[in-house]
Amino acid sequence: MVRDIIKKILNGIAAGVVISIGCAVYLACENKYVGSVMFSVALLTICLRGYALYTGKIGFIPEKHDKDAFSVLLLGLAGNTIGVAASGFAISFAIPKLKEAAIVLCTAKLDTQSFPQTLIRGIFCGILMYIAVCVFRDNKKIVGILFAIPVFILSGFEHSIADIGYFACANIASWKAFGFVWTVILGNSLGSMLLPVITGAIGRNRVANG
C-alpha cells in the first residue's frame, strides 16, 4: 500500500521535473515558435516513459473513475507540484537569466488576466492535452503531441503544471499566484473531460434511440 503510494507520487515527481525542463527551454528561446515546439520534449518523454501527469490523465476519468484512477490522479498531481516547483527553483538559481524571463511572464499573467479569462484559457489547454494524449494512447503516434503543445502555447492557453514551474522559476509565491494556478487546474480539468463527456453522451443517445 505504502509502496504503491510512493510509486505514484514518484511518477508524478518525474513528470513535474520534465515539465520544468520544457518551461526552461521555452524561457530560454528568444523565438516563441521555436520555444513552443521544444517544449514538446516534456510531454513526449512523459508519454513514452509512462510518467503521471495530471493534465494527461484527468481527461480519462469519465472512462475510468474507480478508486485507483483517482489515487493515481491526485497523488500524481501532488508529485507534479513537488517535481516542477523544486526544479523551477533550482533552475532559477542556476540560470538567473531564466528567472528574469519567468518574472516577466508570470507578472503579465497575474496582472492582465481575469478569473474567467484564465479559466477559459485553462479549458482550451485541457482540450488540447486530452487530444495529444488520446492520439498517443490509441494510435501510438506522437503527431498529436508535436502539434498540440505548440498550439496551446502559441494560442496563449494555460497549463497548470507548467504555470507552477514558471512561478517557481520566478520565485513568486503569493495567494494571487496560488489562486491563479488553481483556476488553471480547474480549467484544465473541465477542458480535458469535455470531449469524452460529449462523445459519451452522443454514444448513449445513439443507443437509446436504437
Residue frames as a rotation matrix with the C-alpha (Angstrom) as fourth column:
MET 1
0.568 0.823 0.000 0.00
0.823 -0.568 0.000 0.00
0.000 0.000 -1.000 0.00
VAL 2
0.595 -0.429 -0.679 2.68
0.050 -0.824 0.564 2.46
-0.802 -0.369 -0.469 1.08
ARG 3
-0.476 -0.825 0.306 4.95
0.327 0.157 0.932 1.32
-0.817 0.543 0.194 -1.73
ASP 4
-0.131 0.534 0.835 2.15
0.991 0.068 0.112 1.87
0.003 0.843 -0.539 -4.25
ILE 5
0.841 0.443 -0.311 1.51
0.479 -0.876 0.047 5.40
-0.252 -0.189 -0.949 -2.94
ILE 6
0.191 -0.872 -0.452 5.21
-0.034 -0.466 0.884 6.24
-0.981 -0.153 -0.119 -3.11
LYS 7
-0.526 -0.379 0.761 5.44
0.667 0.372 0.646 4.89
-0.528 0.847 0.057 -6.67
LYS 8
0.326 0.754 0.570 2.51
0.939 -0.329 -0.100 7.05
0.112 0.568 -0.816 -7.81
ILE 9
0.846 -0.069 -0.528 3.99
0.139 -0.929 0.343 10.18
-0.514 -0.363 -0.777 -6.20
LEU 10
-0.142 -0.989 -0.039 7.42
0.090 -0.052 0.995 9.48
-0.986 0.138 0.096 -7.70
ASN 11
-0.314 0.121 0.942 5.88
0.929 0.243 0.278 9.05
-0.195 0.962 -0.189 -11.16
GLY 12
0.764 0.632 0.126 4.23
0.643 -0.763 -0.067 12.43
0.054 0.132 -0.990 -10.64
ILE 13
0.540 -0.656 -0.527 7.50
-0.016 -0.634 0.773 14.00
-0.841 -0.409 -0.353 -9.50
ALA 14
-0.416 -0.713 0.564 9.27
0.548 0.298 0.782 12.65
-0.726 0.634 0.267 -12.60
ALA 15
0.128 0.557 0.821 6.61
0.978 -0.209 -0.010 14.24
0.166 0.804 -0.571 -14.81
GLY 16
0.912 0.229 -0.341 6.96
0.330 -0.903 0.276 17.53
-0.245 -0.364 -0.899 -12.93
VAL 17
0.083 -0.969 -0.231 10.73
0.143 -0.218 0.965 17.58
-0.986 -0.113 0.121 -13.41
VAL 18
-0.478 -0.241 0.844 10.34
0.818 0.228 0.528 17.00
-0.320 0.943 0.088 -17.15
ILE 19
0.554 0.739 0.383 7.73
0.812 -0.580 -0.057 19.77
0.180 0.343 -0.922 -17.39
SER 20
0.703 -0.349 -0.619 10.17
0.137 -0.788 0.600 22.16
-0.698 -0.507 -0.506 -15.69
ILE 21
-0.430 -0.860 0.276 12.68
0.426 0.076 0.902 21.39
-0.796 0.505 0.333 -18.45
GLY 22
-0.103 0.504 0.857 10.02
0.981 -0.094 0.173 22.30
0.167 0.858 -0.485 -21.01
CYS 23
0.864 0.417 -0.281 9.45
0.481 -0.850 0.217 25.57
-0.148 -0.322 -0.935 -19.14
ALA 24
0.242 -0.875 -0.420 13.18
0.175 -0.386 0.906 26.27
-0.954 -0.293 0.060 -19.08
VAL 25
-0.576 -0.496 0.650 13.69
0.698 0.117 0.707 25.76
-0.426 0.861 0.279 -22.79
TYR 26
0.318 0.749 0.582 10.67
0.904 -0.424 0.052 27.93
0.286 0.510 -0.812 -23.60
LEU 27
0.871 -0.020 -0.490 12.02
0.250 -0.841 0.479 30.74
-0.422 -0.540 -0.728 -21.39
ALA 28
-0.025 -0.997 -0.069 15.46
0.267 -0.073 0.961 30.36
-0.963 0.005 0.268 -22.96
CYS 29
-0.349 -0.072 0.934 14.26
0.922 0.151 0.356 30.68
-0.167 0.986 0.014 -26.56
GLU 30
-0.753 0.056 -0.655 14.00
-0.056 -0.998 -0.021 34.20
-0.655 0.021 0.755 -27.94
ASN 31
-0.698 0.537 -0.474 11.80
-0.581 -0.037 0.813 32.86
0.419 0.843 0.338 -30.72
LYS 32
-0.319 0.643 0.696 8.49
-0.789 0.227 -0.571 31.76
-0.525 -0.732 0.434 -29.16
TYR 33
0.612 0.534 -0.584 7.71
-0.778 0.540 -0.322 29.49
0.143 0.651 0.745 -32.10
VAL 34
-0.129 -0.756 -0.642 10.91
-0.347 0.641 -0.685 27.53
0.929 0.135 -0.345 -31.57
GLY 35
-0.802 -0.203 0.562 10.34
-0.581 0.049 -0.812 27.52
0.138 -0.978 -0.157 -27.82
SER 36
0.114 0.944 0.310 6.81
-0.932 0.210 -0.296 26.18
-0.344 -0.255 0.903 -28.15
VAL 37
0.610 0.040 -0.792 7.99
-0.510 0.784 -0.354 23.28
0.606 0.620 0.498 -30.32
MET 38
-0.426 -0.877 -0.223 10.91
-0.297 0.369 -0.881 22.50
0.854 -0.309 -0.418 -28.00
PHE 39
-0.380 0.370 0.848 8.52
-0.920 -0.060 -0.386 22.37
-0.092 -0.927 0.363 -25.03
SER 40
0.541 0.677 -0.499 7.09
-0.753 0.655 0.071 19.22
0.375 0.337 0.864 -26.64
VAL 41
-0.360 -0.756 -0.547 10.06
-0.317 0.651 -0.690 17.25
0.877 -0.075 -0.474 -25.29
ALA 42
-0.714 0.120 0.690 8.29
-0.695 -0.001 -0.719 17.28
-0.085 -0.993 0.084 -21.93
LEU 43
0.278 0.918 0.281 5.06
-0.818 0.380 -0.432 15.55
-0.503 -0.110 0.857 -22.96
LEU 44
0.414 -0.231 -0.881 6.92
-0.640 0.615 -0.462 13.27
0.648 0.754 0.107 -25.37
THR 45
-0.664 -0.743 -0.085 9.06
-0.410 0.457 -0.789 11.98
0.625 -0.489 -0.608 -22.51
ILE 46
-0.531 0.534 0.657 6.08
-0.749 0.067 -0.659 11.67
-0.396 -0.843 0.365 -20.16
CYS 47
0.542 0.806 -0.238 4.04
-0.818 0.440 -0.372 9.63
-0.195 0.396 0.897 -22.65
LEU 48
0.305 -0.499 -0.811 6.92
-0.510 0.634 -0.581 7.45
0.804 0.591 -0.061 -23.78
ARG 49
-0.742 -0.667 -0.075 8.05
-0.249 0.377 -0.892 6.72
0.623 -0.643 -0.445 -20.21
GLY 50
-0.041 0.837 -0.546 4.58
0.483 0.495 0.723 6.44
0.875 -0.234 -0.424 -18.69
TYR 51
-0.929 -0.292 -0.227 5.01
0.343 -0.454 -0.822 9.18
0.138 -0.842 0.522 -16.08
ALA 52
-0.083 0.963 -0.256 1.94
0.996 0.077 -0.033 10.50
-0.012 -0.258 -0.966 -14.28
LEU 53
-0.981 -0.146 0.126 0.97
0.159 -0.983 0.096 13.99
0.110 0.114 0.987 -15.46
TYR 54
-0.524 0.827 -0.202 -2.30
0.245 -0.081 -0.966 15.31
-0.816 -0.556 -0.160 -14.05
THR 55
-0.049 0.530 -0.847 -3.34
-0.681 -0.638 -0.360 17.12
-0.731 0.559 0.392 -17.23
GLY 56
-0.600 -0.214 -0.771 -2.64
-0.753 0.477 0.453 13.98
0.271 0.852 -0.447 -19.25
LYS 57
-0.938 0.192 -0.287 -4.79
0.261 0.938 -0.226 11.72
0.226 -0.287 -0.931 -17.06
ILE 58
-0.701 0.692 -0.171 -7.77
-0.135 -0.364 -0.922 13.80
-0.700 -0.623 0.348 -15.88
GLY 59
-0.371 0.570 -0.733 -9.47
-0.924 -0.302 0.233 13.55
-0.088 0.764 0.639 -19.29
PHE 60
-0.533 0.114 -0.839 -9.81
-0.300 0.901 0.313 9.77
0.792 0.418 -0.446 -18.95
ILE 61
-0.940 0.214 0.265 -11.64
-0.239 0.137 -0.961 9.90
-0.242 -0.967 -0.078 -15.61
PRO 62
-0.047 0.984 -0.171 -15.06
-0.949 -0.098 -0.301 9.81
-0.313 0.148 0.938 -17.37
GLU 63
0.168 0.038 -0.985 -13.99
-0.625 0.777 -0.077 6.45
0.762 0.629 0.155 -18.86
LYS 64
0.039 -0.274 -0.961 -12.39
0.562 0.801 -0.205 5.03
0.826 -0.532 0.185 -15.73
HIS 65
-0.063 0.009 0.998 -13.33
-0.547 -0.836 -0.027 6.54
0.835 -0.548 0.058 -12.39
ASP 66
0.648 0.201 -0.734 -12.56
0.401 0.730 0.554 3.86
0.647 -0.654 0.392 -9.84
LYS 67
0.954 -0.242 -0.178 -10.59
0.087 -0.344 0.935 4.35
-0.287 -0.907 -0.307 -6.64
ASP 68
0.170 -0.959 0.225 -7.25
0.755 0.274 0.596 3.53
-0.633 0.069 0.771 -8.26
ALA 69
0.059 -0.094 0.994 -7.78
0.883 -0.460 -0.096 6.03
0.466 0.883 0.056 -11.10
PHE 70
0.837 0.313 0.449 -8.49
0.090 -0.888 0.451 8.82
0.539 -0.337 -0.771 -8.62
SER 71
0.781 -0.604 -0.158 -5.48
0.226 0.039 0.973 7.91
-0.582 -0.796 0.167 -6.45
VAL 72
-0.039 -0.788 0.615 -3.19
0.973 0.111 0.203 8.00
-0.228 0.606 0.762 -9.49
LEU 73
0.301 0.271 0.914 -4.67
0.630 -0.776 0.023 11.36
0.716 0.569 -0.404 -10.43
LEU 74
0.942 0.178 0.284 -4.40
-0.073 -0.717 0.693 13.05
0.327 -0.674 -0.662 -7.01
LEU 75
0.619 -0.786 -0.009 -1.07
0.320 0.242 0.916 11.54
-0.718 -0.569 0.401 -5.96
GLY 76
0.043 -0.568 0.822 0.25
0.999 0.011 -0.045 12.35
0.017 0.823 0.568 -9.43
LEU 77
0.601 0.246 0.760 -0.84
0.324 -0.945 0.049 15.97
0.730 0.217 -0.648 -9.02
ALA 78
0.953 -0.303 -0.005 0.96
-0.091 -0.303 0.949 16.15
-0.289 -0.904 -0.316 -5.68
GLY 79
0.256 -0.900 0.354 4.06
0.672 0.429 0.604 14.70
-0.695 0.083 0.714 -7.28
ASN 80
0.267 -0.082 0.960 3.78
0.865 -0.419 -0.277 17.05
0.425 0.904 -0.041 -10.27
THR 81
0.904 0.162 0.395 3.70
0.005 -0.930 0.369 20.03
0.427 -0.331 -0.841 -7.91
ILE 82
0.731 -0.682 0.031 6.71
0.040 0.087 0.995 18.84
-0.682 -0.726 0.090 -5.92
GLY 83
0.149 -0.724 0.674 8.75
0.849 0.442 0.288 17.99
-0.507 0.529 0.681 -9.01
VAL 84
0.267 -0.010 0.964 8.04
0.789 -0.572 -0.225 21.10
0.553 0.820 -0.145 -11.08
ALA 85
0.959 0.114 0.259 8.30
-0.042 -0.847 0.530 23.52
0.280 -0.519 -0.807 -8.14
ALA 86
0.628 -0.778 0.034 11.59
0.163 0.173 0.971 22.13
-0.761 -0.604 0.235 -6.83
SER 87
-0.005 -0.626 0.779 13.07
0.952 0.234 0.195 22.02
-0.305 0.743 0.595 -10.33
GLY 88
0.578 0.304 0.757 11.80
0.592 -0.795 -0.133 25.51
0.561 0.525 -0.639 -11.11
PHE 89
0.965 -0.261 0.005 13.51
-0.177 -0.639 0.749 26.97
-0.192 -0.724 -0.663 -8.05
ALA 90
0.307 -0.898 0.317 16.71
0.441 0.429 0.789 25.09
-0.844 -0.102 0.527 -8.91
ILE 91
0.132 -0.204 0.970 16.67
0.985 -0.082 -0.152 26.39
0.110 0.976 0.190 -12.49
SER 92
0.862 0.243 0.445 16.14
0.227 -0.970 0.088 29.97
0.453 0.025 -0.891 -11.31
PHE 93
0.772 -0.635 -0.027 19.18
-0.142 -0.214 0.966 29.65
-0.620 -0.742 -0.255 -9.06
ALA 94
0.074 -0.791 0.607 21.38
0.616 0.515 0.596 28.04
-0.784 0.330 0.526 -11.70
ILE 95
-0.539 -0.182 0.822 20.33
0.823 -0.323 0.468 30.31
0.181 0.929 0.324 -14.59
PRO 96
-0.480 0.333 -0.812 19.36
0.423 -0.722 -0.547 33.81
-0.768 -0.606 0.206 -13.36
LYS 97
-0.919 0.121 -0.376 18.52
-0.374 -0.570 0.732 34.90
-0.126 0.813 0.568 -16.91
LEU 98
-0.624 0.724 -0.295 15.64
0.310 0.575 0.757 32.43
0.718 0.381 -0.583 -16.95
LYS 99
-0.379 0.462 -0.802 14.41
0.885 -0.070 -0.459 33.73
-0.269 -0.884 -0.382 -13.62
GLU 100
-0.728 0.060 -0.683 14.19
-0.095 -0.995 0.014 37.22
-0.679 0.075 0.730 -15.11
ALA 101
-0.846 0.422 -0.324 12.24
-0.340 0.039 0.939 35.90
0.410 0.906 0.111 -18.11
ALA 102
-0.500 0.666 -0.553 9.91
0.708 0.683 0.182 33.96
0.499 -0.301 -0.813 -15.79
ILE 103
-0.562 0.264 -0.784 9.21
0.547 -0.592 -0.592 37.07
-0.621 -0.761 0.188 -13.70
VAL 104
-0.820 0.244 -0.518 8.14
-0.499 -0.748 0.437 38.99
-0.281 0.617 0.735 -16.81
LEU 105
-0.712 0.539 -0.450 5.94
-0.073 0.581 0.811 36.12
0.699 0.610 -0.374 -17.98
CYS 106
-0.448 0.528 -0.721 4.30
0.846 0.510 -0.153 35.48
0.287 -0.679 -0.676 -14.60
THR 107
-0.721 0.160 -0.674 3.76
0.252 -0.845 -0.471 39.15
-0.645 -0.510 0.569 -13.80
ALA 108
-0.816 0.424 -0.393 1.91
-0.562 -0.420 0.713 39.56
0.137 0.803 0.581 -17.09
LYS 109
-0.560 0.619 -0.551 -0.28
0.342 0.778 0.527 36.55
0.754 0.106 -0.648 -16.28
LEU 110
-0.426 0.358 -0.831 -1.22
0.899 0.062 -0.434 37.87
-0.104 -0.932 -0.349 -12.84
ASP 111
-0.675 0.056 -0.736 -1.72
0.148 -0.967 -0.209 41.49
-0.723 -0.250 0.644 -13.88
THR 112
-0.771 0.276 -0.575 -3.62
-0.624 -0.507 0.594 41.14
-0.128 0.816 0.563 -17.14
GLN 113
-0.660 0.517 -0.545 -5.87
-0.006 0.721 0.692 38.09
0.751 0.460 -0.473 -16.84
SER 114
-0.162 0.712 0.683 -9.22
-0.972 -0.233 0.013 37.98
0.169 -0.662 0.730 -15.06
PHE 115
-0.433 0.068 0.899 -10.58
-0.465 0.838 -0.287 34.80
-0.772 -0.542 -0.331 -13.46
PRO 116
0.628 0.733 0.262 -12.91
-0.151 0.445 -0.883 33.99
-0.763 0.515 0.390 -16.40
GLN 117
0.629 -0.463 -0.624 -10.11
-0.755 -0.175 -0.631 34.59
0.183 0.869 -0.460 -18.91
THR 118
-0.445 -0.854 0.272 -7.73
-0.895 0.435 -0.099 32.32
-0.034 -0.287 -0.957 -17.03
LEU 119
-0.129 0.498 0.857 -10.40
-0.327 0.795 -0.511 29.63
-0.936 -0.347 0.061 -16.62
ILE 120
0.851 0.499 -0.165 -11.24
-0.284 0.173 -0.943 29.64
-0.442 0.849 0.288 -20.33
ARG 121
0.257 -0.846 -0.467 -7.56
-0.912 -0.052 -0.407 29.52
0.319 0.531 -0.785 -21.29
GLY 122
-0.563 -0.439 0.700 -7.18
-0.710 0.691 -0.138 26.53
-0.423 -0.575 -0.700 -18.99
ILE 123
0.335 0.788 0.516 -10.20
-0.265 0.605 -0.751 24.80
-0.904 0.115 0.411 -20.54
PHE 124
0.870 0.018 -0.492 -8.84
-0.492 0.039 -0.869 25.05
0.004 0.999 0.043 -24.08
CYS 125
-0.215 -0.976 -0.044 -5.43
-0.948 0.219 -0.232 23.83
0.236 -0.008 -0.972 -22.98
GLY 126
-0.328 0.171 0.929 -7.14
-0.535 0.777 -0.332 20.86
-0.778 -0.606 -0.164 -21.33
ILE 127
0.769 0.639 -0.014 -8.88
-0.327 0.375 -0.867 20.01
-0.548 0.672 0.498 -24.60
LEU 128
0.551 -0.632 -0.545 -5.57
-0.714 -0.019 -0.700 20.01
0.432 0.774 -0.462 -26.45
MET 129
-0.452 -0.719 0.529 -3.86
-0.887 0.427 -0.177 17.92
-0.098 -0.549 -0.830 -23.77
TYR 130
0.147 0.593 0.792 -6.61
-0.363 0.777 -0.514 15.31
-0.920 -0.211 0.329 -24.00
ILE 131
0.910 0.200 -0.363 -6.27
-0.396 0.167 -0.903 15.20
-0.120 0.965 0.232 -27.79
ALA 132
0.138 -0.961 -0.241 -2.48
-0.905 -0.023 -0.425 14.83
0.403 0.277 -0.872 -27.61
VAL 133
-0.575 -0.366 0.732 -2.52
-0.718 0.655 -0.236 12.01
-0.393 -0.661 -0.639 -25.06
CYS 134
0.369 0.812 0.452 -5.52
-0.363 0.574 -0.734 10.30
-0.856 0.107 0.506 -26.66
VAL 135
0.776 -0.145 -0.614 -3.82
-0.606 0.097 -0.789 10.16
0.174 0.985 -0.013 -30.07
PHE 136
-0.306 -0.952 -0.020 -0.69
-0.877 0.290 -0.382 8.73
0.370 -0.100 -0.924 -28.48
ARG 137
-0.433 0.171 0.885 -2.58
-0.623 0.653 -0.431 6.20
-0.651 -0.738 -0.176 -26.36
ASP 138
0.481 0.798 0.363 -4.87
-0.253 0.523 -0.814 4.94
-0.840 0.300 0.453 -29.12
ASN 139
0.994 -0.040 -0.099 -2.59
-0.092 0.145 -0.985 5.17
0.054 0.989 0.141 -32.16
LYS 140
0.490 -0.870 -0.055 0.92
0.619 0.304 0.724 5.16
-0.613 -0.389 0.688 -30.67
LYS 141
0.165 -0.388 0.907 1.70
0.832 -0.440 -0.339 8.28
0.530 0.810 0.250 -32.69
ILE 142
-0.295 -0.398 -0.869 3.47
0.840 -0.541 -0.038 11.39
-0.455 -0.741 0.494 -31.39
VAL 143
-0.609 0.045 0.792 1.97
0.594 -0.637 0.492 13.73
0.526 0.770 0.361 -34.00
GLY 144
0.499 0.866 0.036 -0.74
0.580 -0.365 0.728 14.86
0.644 -0.343 -0.684 -31.57
ILE 145
0.487 -0.424 -0.764 1.90
0.737 -0.269 0.620 15.93
-0.468 -0.865 0.181 -29.07
LEU 146
-0.529 -0.828 0.186 4.04
0.784 -0.393 0.481 17.71
-0.325 0.400 0.857 -31.65
PHE 147
-0.477 0.436 0.763 1.08
0.424 -0.647 0.634 19.82
0.770 0.626 0.124 -32.75
ALA 148
0.511 0.825 -0.240 -0.98
0.601 -0.144 0.786 20.20
0.614 -0.546 -0.570 -29.57
ILE 149
0.185 -0.501 -0.846 1.83
0.909 -0.239 0.340 21.59
-0.372 -0.832 0.411 -27.39
PRO 150
-0.854 -0.509 0.111 2.87
0.510 -0.775 0.372 24.42
-0.103 0.375 0.921 -29.75
VAL 151
-0.307 0.820 0.482 -0.81
0.412 -0.342 0.845 25.19
0.858 0.458 -0.233 -30.42
PHE 152
0.589 0.594 -0.548 -1.70
0.744 -0.133 0.655 25.66
0.316 -0.793 -0.520 -26.75
ILE 153
-0.118 -0.715 -0.690 1.41
0.825 -0.457 0.333 27.75
-0.553 -0.530 0.643 -26.07
LEU 154
-0.900 -0.286 0.329 1.11
0.434 -0.673 0.600 29.99
0.050 0.682 0.729 -29.13
SER 155
-0.110 0.948 0.300 -2.62
0.512 -0.204 0.834 30.44
0.852 0.246 -0.462 -28.52
GLY 156
-0.548 -0.153 0.822 -1.96
-0.498 -0.730 -0.468 31.74
0.672 -0.666 0.324 -25.01
PHE 157
0.579 0.754 -0.310 -3.79
-0.216 0.509 0.833 28.88
0.786 -0.416 0.458 -23.28
GLU 158
0.046 -0.522 0.852 -2.78
-0.963 -0.249 -0.100 27.95
0.264 -0.816 -0.514 -19.71
HIS 159
0.274 -0.083 -0.958 -1.26
0.057 0.996 -0.069 24.68
0.960 -0.036 0.277 -18.48
SER 160
0.902 0.262 0.342 -1.43
-0.276 -0.258 0.926 24.33
0.331 -0.930 -0.160 -14.70
ILE 161
0.746 -0.660 -0.092 1.71
0.571 0.561 0.600 22.28
-0.344 -0.500 0.795 -14.10
ALA 162
-0.016 -0.740 0.673 3.76
0.878 -0.332 -0.344 24.45
0.478 0.585 0.655 -16.44
ASP 163
0.423 0.241 0.873 2.43
-0.049 -0.956 0.288 27.55
0.905 -0.165 -0.392 -14.68
ILE 164
0.988 -0.148 -0.041 3.61
0.062 0.140 0.988 26.19
-0.140 -0.979 0.148 -11.33
GLY 165
0.310 -0.927 0.211 7.01
0.934 0.339 0.117 25.75
-0.180 0.160 0.971 -12.94
TYR 166
0.018 -0.256 0.967 7.04
0.552 -0.803 -0.223 29.32
0.833 0.538 0.126 -14.25
PHE 167
0.765 0.325 0.556 6.01
-0.244 -0.653 0.717 30.75
0.596 -0.684 -0.421 -10.87
ALA 168
0.852 -0.510 -0.119 8.67
0.390 0.465 0.795 28.67
-0.350 -0.724 0.595 -9.12
CYS 169
0.059 -0.857 0.512 11.32
0.984 -0.036 -0.174 29.81
0.168 0.514 0.841 -11.59
ALA 170
0.075 0.056 0.996 10.22
0.197 -0.979 0.040 33.40
0.977 0.194 -0.085 -11.00
ASN 171
-0.781 -0.323 -0.534 10.33
0.529 0.112 -0.841 32.77
0.332 -0.940 0.083 -7.21
ILE 172
-0.574 0.695 0.433 6.77
-0.647 -0.709 0.279 34.05
0.501 -0.120 0.857 -6.96
ALA 173
-0.624 0.425 -0.656 4.79
0.612 0.787 -0.073 32.53
0.486 -0.447 -0.751 -4.09
SER 174
-0.912 0.386 0.135 1.68
-0.405 -0.808 -0.428 34.54
-0.056 -0.445 0.894 -3.29
TRP 175
-0.393 0.856 0.337 -2.02
0.136 0.417 -0.899 33.98
-0.910 -0.307 -0.280 -2.67
LYS 176
0.312 0.484 -0.817 -2.72
-0.701 -0.463 -0.542 35.55
-0.641 0.742 0.195 -6.06
ALA 177
-0.433 -0.560 -0.706 -0.42
-0.877 0.441 0.188 33.06
0.206 0.702 -0.682 -7.77
PHE 178
-0.913 0.146 0.381 -1.99
-0.060 0.875 -0.480 30.23
-0.404 -0.461 -0.790 -5.74
GLY 179
0.021 0.998 -0.067 -5.47
-0.110 -0.064 -0.992 31.25
-0.994 0.029 0.109 -6.87
PHE 180
0.127 -0.071 -0.989 -4.28
-0.957 -0.272 -0.103 31.59
-0.261 0.960 -0.103 -10.46
VAL 181
-0.800 -0.539 -0.264 -2.86
-0.589 0.790 0.170 28.06
0.117 0.292 -0.949 -10.50
TRP 182
-0.725 0.575 0.379 -5.99
0.193 0.698 -0.690 26.50
-0.661 -0.427 -0.617 -9.01
THR 183
0.235 0.779 -0.582 -8.10
-0.497 -0.418 -0.760 28.35
-0.836 0.468 0.288 -11.56
VAL 184
-0.142 -0.387 -0.911 -5.99
-0.984 0.156 0.087 26.82
0.109 0.909 -0.403 -14.32
ILE 185
-0.959 -0.171 0.225 -6.21
-0.219 0.954 -0.205 23.37
-0.179 -0.246 -0.953 -12.71
LEU 186
-0.195 0.970 0.145 -9.99
0.027 0.153 -0.988 23.69
-0.980 -0.189 -0.057 -12.74
GLY 187
0.357 0.305 -0.883 -9.94
-0.788 -0.410 -0.460 24.85
-0.502 0.860 0.095 -16.36
ASN 188
-0.565 -0.650 -0.508 -7.60
-0.813 0.543 0.210 22.06
0.139 0.531 -0.836 -17.45
SER 189
-0.843 0.282 0.458 -9.81
0.000 0.852 -0.523 19.51
-0.538 -0.441 -0.719 -15.70
LEU 190
0.164 0.974 -0.158 -13.01
-0.144 -0.135 -0.980 20.76
-0.976 0.183 0.118 -17.33
GLY 191
0.245 -0.130 -0.961 -11.38
-0.934 -0.296 -0.198 21.03
-0.259 0.946 -0.194 -20.74
SER 192
-0.764 -0.631 -0.136 -9.77
-0.645 0.743 0.179 17.59
-0.012 0.225 -0.974 -20.62
MET 193
-0.728 0.540 0.423 -13.08
0.241 0.778 -0.580 15.94
-0.642 -0.320 -0.697 -19.73
LEU 194
-0.199 0.721 -0.664 -15.17
-0.607 -0.623 -0.494 17.95
-0.769 0.305 0.561 -22.20
LEU 195
-0.317 0.035 -0.948 -14.68
-0.919 0.234 0.316 15.87
0.233 0.972 -0.042 -25.35
PRO 196
-0.930 -0.026 -0.366 -15.04
0.010 0.996 -0.094 12.44
0.367 -0.091 -0.926 -23.68
VAL 197
-0.647 0.755 -0.106 -18.19
0.135 -0.023 -0.991 13.61
-0.751 -0.655 -0.088 -21.87
ILE 198
-0.110 0.596 -0.796 -19.69
-0.820 -0.507 -0.266 14.96
-0.562 0.623 0.544 -25.11
THR 199
-0.450 -0.129 -0.884 -18.81
-0.758 0.579 0.302 11.87
0.473 0.805 -0.358 -27.15
GLY 200
-0.990 0.118 -0.074 -20.00
0.139 0.810 -0.570 9.63
-0.007 -0.575 -0.818 -24.34
ALA 201
-0.391 0.893 -0.222 -23.34
-0.212 -0.322 -0.923 11.43
-0.896 -0.313 0.316 -24.28
ILE 202
-0.132 0.291 -0.948 -23.63
-0.986 -0.141 0.094 11.07
-0.106 0.946 0.305 -28.06
GLY 203
-0.796 -0.259 -0.546 -22.94
-0.362 0.928 0.087 7.36
0.485 0.267 -0.833 -27.78
ARG 204
-0.856 0.517 0.013 -25.55
0.240 0.420 -0.875 6.89
-0.458 -0.746 -0.483 -25.05
ASN 205
-0.193 0.803 -0.563 -28.08
-0.601 -0.551 -0.579 8.85
-0.776 0.227 0.589 -27.12
ARG 206
-0.367 -0.009 -0.930 -27.49
-0.880 0.327 0.344 6.61
0.302 0.945 -0.128 -30.13
VAL 207
-0.962 -0.001 -0.272 -28.04
0.077 0.958 -0.278 3.51
0.261 -0.288 -0.921 -28.03
ALA 208
-0.635 0.759 -0.143 -31.21
0.062 -0.135 -0.989 4.98
-0.770 -0.637 0.038 -26.52
ASN 209
-0.004 0.639 -0.769 -32.55
-0.798 -0.465 -0.383 5.80
-0.603 0.612 0.512 -29.98
GLY 210
0.564 0.199 0.802 -31.75
0.094 0.949 -0.301 2.36
-0.821 0.245 0.517 -31.30
